Amino acid sequence: MYALSSNGICIMSDPLNPETRMQLKFHVSCTLAAMLLLAGCSSSPGKPQNQQLLPECGWLPNCVNSQSGRGAQASAPISASAQQWQQLKAWIAQQQDWEVILNDSNFMQAIVKTSTLKFRDDVQLLFLPDEQIIHVRSSSRLGLSDLGTNARRVETLRDQLIQETVQ
């Protein structure tokens, strides 16, 4: 119930009981949390049009890119020969938590499910044979931050190539 005070201000004459107030706080908190979570949602990036540039990362800190990343989004490209590129693609195809979506001669796109919460992340790899490097873009579809998951994923790919070279 609302009432008008003597000075013309609208006041609540029957304040919410403690249980109703707690429920209201819970619903407001859940709504805000959902809004923040959905603000970090993105869809799968498309295949590069010119086969030379991966899509840039957005403004959220949930992506790394060896071609256009800046600051925390930066990652060094991976040095690789054509044979190492083929070995890396074969290794990726064998990983249970990786689903290869597109596998062209110099481009691969996969969806990776995170181990704990099964979030779907996107990984794109672009091999430039003349430069003997692999550019990598790894991005989370959900959330404001990836807590370093994408950077670790790129380092896992780099480590896998080093292991293949040593064997």
N, C-alpha and C positions, 0 to 999 in steps of 0.2 A: 504494500500500500504506500502511496505517496501522499504527502500533505504539503500545504503551503504555509511556510512560517510567517511570523508577523512582519518580517522585512521583505517578504515576497520571494524567498528562496525555496525551491522545491527540495524537500527532504524525505527520506524513507521513514515512515512512521512505524513500520513493522520490519525490522532488519531481518536478514536471512538467518535461519538457525545454523549452528556450527556444521551440521552434516551437509546441508545444502551448499554452504559456503565452500566446504572442502571439495564437494563434487564439481562445483563451478571452477575452482582453481585447477582441478585435475583435467577437466575438459579444455580449458584455456591452454594449459601446458601441453596437452596432447596435440591440439591444433597448431600451436606454435612449432612444436617439434616436427610435425608432419610438413609444415610449410618450409622449414629449414632443410629438411631432408629432400623434399621434392625440388627445392631450388637448385640442388646439385645434380639433378637428373639430366642425362643426355642420351642421345641415341647413338647407334653404331655409326662411326665415320664412314664415308664413302671411299671408293677406290680413287686414288689420285688420277686426275684427268690426263696429265702429261707424263706420267710415269717417272717424274723427276722430283716432285715435291710431296711430302706427306702433309696432311692437314695440320694447321697450327693448333696448339692447345688453347683452350678457352682461358677465362680469367680465374677459374678455380684452381687451387693447388692440388688437383687430383690427376695430374697428367705429366708425363715427361716426353720430350721430343728431341732427338739428336740433330734435327735440322733447324728448328725454329724456337726451341725452348730457351727461356731466359731465367736467370736466377735458379730457384729450386726446380724449375721445369726443364732445365738444361741437362743433357746427357751427351757423352761423347759417342760418336758413331763407332761401330765395331769393325775392325779390320778383318777382311776375309777374302780368300781367293774364291774362284768359282766352285772349286771342289768343296771347300769349307762351307760355302753357302748351301750347297746341295746336302751336305751332312747335317747342317743345322735344321734345314727344312724336314729332313727325315726324322731327326730327333723330336722336333715339335709334333709331328704327325703321330708319334708313338705315345705322347703324354696323355694320360687319362683325363686330366682336368683341362686340356686344350681341345677346342673344336675348330678345325681348320675350315674357314668359310670360303676362302679364295686362295688358289695356289697357281699363280702364273710363273713364267720363267724367272722374272726378276722382282716379283711382288708376292707377299703372302699376308693374309689377314686371318686372324683367329680370335675366338672368344675364349677367355680363360675364366674358370670359376675359382674364386678364392677358397682356400681350404677350410676355413672356419665357418663363415656365414654364407658361403656359396654365392657371393656377389658376382655379377658378370662384368668382366673388364675386357676392353678391346686392345688388341696388339696388332700393329701393322709393321711389316718389315719391307724395306725397299733396298734391293741390292743394286749398286752402281758398279758394273764390272770394270769400266775404264779406271775408276778410282780405287777399286778393290775395297769398298766399304759397304757396310749394311747400315742404313739409317733405320732407327726404331722409334715408333710412337706407341706408348702404352698409356691407356687412360681408363679411369674408373667411370662407369656409367652412373653410379649412385653415390651421393655423399659430397660433402664440401671438401674433404681431405681424404687422401688414400693412406695416410700414416706411413709413407715411404714404400708402399707395396710396389708401385710401378718402377721406381728406381731400382729396387732389389730385383725385380723381374728382369730388367735390362742387364743387370750384373750377372744374373743366372745364365742368360743367353751368352754373354761374353765368356763366362767361366766354362760353359759347355764347349765352346769352340777351342778354348785353351786345352781342355781335357782331350778333345778329339785330336788335336795337333800332337800332344805328347804321346798318345797311343800308337 
